[in-house]
């Protein structure tokens, strides 16, 4: 990670779970990390903690952004430009789901929110990050999508079918970007990290306390946020001629 020291990263959905773990590791590696969320209270607490860590080489910048609003995203990139010049590494992490919203009787507002957060926000953030790189002649930047194993198959369980559709869209978006970058003859890289079940607040937010409890009692030891953050560090730290395009991750005990 030495070559990224002093450079700028953006991590979306960084207030908890996977996003928080990624932001922390990037800061400790020496990067200037803009960590965004709608509520940045936890990110501000992380900043205080990292400031006391004498081994921490980078800086954390909490930044408030509602990713369902394009004007918020554009404002965020304007702030990053004014503060640090622009984005060199962009980690699209923010995402959500609603348990039980199957295709036969799901709620339109839930579907809309999933599309806005899981698909459209990724596209807008990625577009702005690429434009930031191009405007500064950055030819070695990196776009990372935190995707899901749900982007590669469809379960018989209808609970997650719409959510799986959004993740299939991320899979297509990442492949499309990879091809566009090659056509543009740039060395900007794109990677996906696609985990199975990770022990975060995702299940609780998707289906409530009871659903979260059921997931914990399923008997399979889940991945942890740090596992995904380590994977992100690996793909970003890979030599410039190496593009780790997709890393599919499962807990050893998980069955799909």
C-alpha positions as CSV (number, residue, x, y, z in Angstrom):
1,X,0.0,0.0,0.0
2,X,3.0,2.3,0.1
3,X,2.3,3.8,-3.3
4,X,-1.1,4.9,-2.1
5,X,0.2,6.8,0.9
6,X,-1.0,10.4,0.9
7,X,-3.5,9.8,-1.8
8,X,-7.3,10.1,-1.6
9,X,-10.0,7.4,-1.1
10,X,-13.8,7.7,-0.9
11,X,-15.7,5.0,1.0
12,X,-19.5,5.1,0.9
13,X,-21.7,3.7,3.7
14,X,-18.8,4.0,6.1
15,X,-20.6,4.5,9.4
16,X,-20.7,0.8,10.4
17,X,-19.9,-2.7,9.3
18,X,-18.0,-3.3,6.1
19,X,-17.6,0.3,5.2
20,X,-16.3,1.3,8.6
21,X,-13.7,-1.5,8.5
22,X,-12.6,-0.5,5.0
23,X,-12.2,3.2,5.9
24,X,-10.2,2.4,9.0
25,X,-7.8,0.1,7.2
26,X,-7.3,2.6,4.4
27,X,-6.6,5.4,6.9
28,X,-4.1,3.3,8.8
29,X,-2.3,2.5,5.5
30,X,-1.7,6.3,5.0
31,X,-4.5,7.4,2.8
32,X,-6.7,10.5,3.1
33,X,-10.1,8.8,3.4
34,X,-13.4,10.6,2.9
35,X,-15.9,8.3,4.7
36,X,-19.6,9.1,3.9
37,X,-22.9,8.3,5.3
38,X,-26.2,10.0,6.0
39,X,-25.4,10.0,9.7
40,X,-21.7,10.7,10.4
41,X,-21.8,10.5,14.2
42,X,-20.0,7.1,14.3
43,X,-17.5,8.2,11.7
44,X,-16.6,11.3,13.8
45,X,-16.0,9.0,16.7
46,X,-13.8,6.8,14.6
47,X,-11.8,9.9,13.6
48,X,-11.2,10.7,17.2
49,X,-10.0,7.1,17.9
50,X,-7.7,7.1,14.9
51,X,-6.2,10.4,15.9
52,X,-5.0,8.9,19.1
53,X,-3.4,5.9,17.3
54,X,0.3,6.8,16.9
55,X,0.7,4.1,14.2
56,X,-2.0,5.6,12.0
57,X,-0.5,7.2,9.0
58,X,-3.5,8.7,7.2
59,X,-6.4,11.0,7.9
60,X,-10.2,10.4,8.1
61,X,-12.6,13.0,6.8
62,X,-16.3,12.3,7.8
63,X,-18.6,13.6,5.1
64,X,-22.4,13.6,5.2
65,X,-24.2,12.4,2.0
66,X,-27.6,10.9,1.2
67,X,-26.7,8.7,-1.7
68,X,-30.3,8.6,-2.9
69,X,-29.9,12.3,-3.9
70,X,-27.7,13.1,-6.8
71,X,-27.2,16.7,-5.6
72,X,-25.7,15.3,-2.3
73,X,-23.3,13.2,-4.3
74,X,-22.2,16.1,-6.5
75,X,-21.8,18.3,-3.5
76,X,-19.7,15.6,-1.8
77,X,-17.3,15.4,-4.8
78,X,-17.1,19.2,-4.9
79,X,-16.0,19.2,-1.2
80,X,-13.5,16.5,-1.8
81,X,-12.0,18.5,-4.8
82,X,-11.8,21.6,-2.7
83,X,-10.3,19.8,0.3
84,X,-8.0,17.2,-1.2
85,X,-7.9,17.6,-5.0
86,X,-10.0,14.6,-6.0
87,X,-10.5,10.9,-5.6
88,X,-7.9,8.2,-6.5
89,X,-9.6,5.2,-4.9
90,X,-13.4,4.9,-4.8
91,X,-15.1,2.1,-2.7
92,X,-18.8,1.7,-3.5
93,X,-20.0,0.0,-0.3
94,X,-23.4,1.4,0.7
95,X,-26.2,-1.0,0.2
96,X,-29.5,-2.2,1.7
97,X,-32.2,-4.8,1.4
98,X,-35.7,-5.4,2.7
99,X,-36.5,-9.0,3.7
100,X,-39.8,-10.3,2.4
101,X,-40.1,-7.9,-0.6
102,X,-40.6,-10.6,-3.2
103,X,-41.6,-9.9,-6.8
104,X,-45.3,-10.9,-6.4
105,X,-46.2,-8.6,-3.5
106,X,-43.2,-6.4,-2.6
107,X,-43.5,-2.7,-1.8
108,X,-42.7,-0.2,-4.5
109,X,-41.1,2.3,-2.1
110,X,-38.7,-0.5,-0.9
111,X,-37.9,-1.4,-4.5
112,X,-37.2,2.2,-5.4
113,X,-34.9,2.7,-2.4
114,X,-33.0,-0.4,-3.2
115,X,-32.5,0.7,-6.8
116,X,-31.5,4.2,-5.8
117,X,-29.0,3.0,-3.2
118,X,-27.7,-0.3,-4.6
119,X,-27.6,0.5,-8.3
120,X,-28.0,4.2,-9.2
121,X,-25.8,5.6,-6.5
122,X,-23.0,3.2,-7.5
123,X,-23.3,4.5,-11.1
124,X,-23.3,8.2,-10.1
125,X,-20.5,7.8,-7.6
126,X,-18.4,5.8,-10.1
127,X,-19.0,8.3,-12.9
128,X,-17.9,11.2,-10.7
129,X,-14.9,9.4,-9.4
130,X,-13.7,8.5,-12.9
131,X,-14.3,12.2,-14.0
132,X,-12.2,13.3,-11.0
133,X,-9.4,11.0,-12.0
134,X,-9.5,12.1,-15.7
135,X,-9.5,15.8,-14.8
136,X,-6.2,15.3,-12.9
137,X,-4.7,12.9,-15.4
138,X,-4.8,10.1,-12.8
139,X,-4.2,6.9,-14.8
140,X,-3.8,4.4,-11.9
141,X,-7.0,5.0,-9.9
142,X,-9.1,2.2,-8.6
143,X,-12.9,1.6,-8.4
144,X,-14.1,-1.0,-6.0
145,X,-17.6,-2.4,-5.8
146,X,-18.7,-4.2,-2.7
147,X,-21.1,-6.5,-4.4
148,X,-22.6,-9.8,-3.1
149,X,-22.7,-13.5,-4.0
150,X,-26.4,-12.6,-4.7
151,X,-25.2,-10.9,-7.9
152,X,-24.3,-14.4,-9.3
153,X,-27.3,-16.6,-8.6
154,X,-31.0,-16.6,-7.7
155,X,-32.4,-18.4,-4.7
156,X,-35.6,-20.4,-4.6
157,X,-36.4,-18.3,-1.5
158,X,-38.4,-15.3,-2.9
159,X,-37.5,-13.2,0.1
160,X,-34.5,-11.6,-1.7
161,X,-35.4,-11.8,-5.4
162,X,-35.6,-8.0,-5.9
163,X,-32.5,-7.4,-3.9
164,X,-30.7,-10.1,-5.9
165,X,-31.8,-8.2,-9.0
166,X,-30.0,-5.1,-7.8
167,X,-26.9,-7.1,-7.2
168,X,-27.0,-8.6,-10.6
169,X,-27.1,-5.1,-11.9
170,X,-23.9,-4.3,-10.0
171,X,-22.2,-7.3,-11.6
172,X,-23.2,-6.0,-15.0
173,X,-22.2,-2.5,-14.1
174,X,-18.7,-3.5,-13.0
175,X,-18.1,-5.6,-16.1
176,X,-19.4,-2.8,-18.3
177,X,-17.0,-0.3,-16.6
178,X,-14.1,-2.7,-17.0
179,X,-14.8,-2.9,-20.8
180,X,-15.2,0.9,-21.0
181,X,-11.9,1.5,-19.3
182,X,-10.1,-0.8,-21.7
183,X,-11.7,0.9,-24.7
184,X,-10.5,4.2,-23.2
185,X,-7.0,2.8,-23.0
186,X,-6.6,3.8,-19.3
187,X,-5.0,1.9,-16.5
188,X,-7.7,2.7,-14.0
189,X,-8.7,-0.6,-12.5
190,X,-12.1,-2.0,-11.3
191,X,-12.7,-4.7,-8.8
192,X,-15.6,-6.4,-7.1
193,X,-15.5,-8.0,-3.7
194,X,-18.6,-10.2,-3.4
195,X,-19.2,-11.8,0.0
196,X,-21.8,-14.2,1.2
197,X,-23.2,-13.6,4.7
198,X,-21.2,-11.1,6.7
199,X,-22.0,-10.4,10.4
200,X,-23.2,-6.8,10.3
201,X,-26.3,-4.8,11.0
202,X,-27.6,-5.6,7.5
203,X,-29.9,-8.4,8.5
204,X,-31.4,-6.4,11.4
205,X,-32.1,-3.4,9.2
206,X,-33.5,-5.7,6.4
207,X,-35.8,-7.8,8.5
208,X,-35.8,-6.6,12.2
209,X,-34.5,-8.2,15.4
210,X,-36.1,-11.6,14.9
211,X,-34.8,-12.0,11.4
212,X,-31.3,-11.0,12.6
213,X,-31.6,-13.6,15.4
214,X,-32.5,-16.3,12.9
215,X,-29.5,-15.5,10.8
216,X,-27.2,-15.7,13.8
217,X,-28.7,-19.0,14.9
218,X,-28.4,-20.6,11.4
219,X,-25.3,-22.5,12.6
220,X,-22.9,-21.1,10.0
221,X,-20.0,-19.0,11.2
222,X,-20.2,-15.8,9.1
223,X,-17.6,-13.6,7.6
224,X,-16.6,-10.5,9.6
225,X,-16.3,-6.9,8.3
226,X,-12.5,-7.1,8.7
227,X,-12.4,-10.1,6.3
228,X,-14.0,-8.0,3.5
229,X,-11.8,-5.0,4.4
230,X,-8.7,-7.2,4.1
231,X,-9.9,-8.3,0.6
232,X,-10.3,-4.7,-0.5
233,X,-6.8,-3.9,0.8
234,X,-5.5,-6.9,-1.3
235,X,-7.1,-5.8,-4.6
236,X,-6.1,-2.2,-4.2
237,X,-2.5,-3.1,-3.2
238,X,-2.0,-5.5,-6.1
239,X,0.7,-4.4,-8.6
240,X,-0.5,-1.9,-11.2
241,X,-0.5,-4.6,-13.9
242,X,-2.7,-6.9,-11.9
243,X,-6.5,-6.4,-11.9
244,X,-8.3,-8.6,-9.4
245,X,-11.7,-8.2,-11.0
246,X,-13.9,-10.3,-8.8
247,X,-13.3,-11.9,-5.4
248,X,-16.1,-14.2,-4.3
249,X,-16.0,-14.9,-0.6
250,X,-17.8,-17.3,1.7
251,X,-17.4,-18.3,5.3
252,X,-16.0,-21.8,5.4
253,X,-19.1,-23.2,7.0
254,X,-21.6,-21.4,4.7
255,X,-23.6,-23.4,2.3
256,X,-25.3,-21.7,-0.7
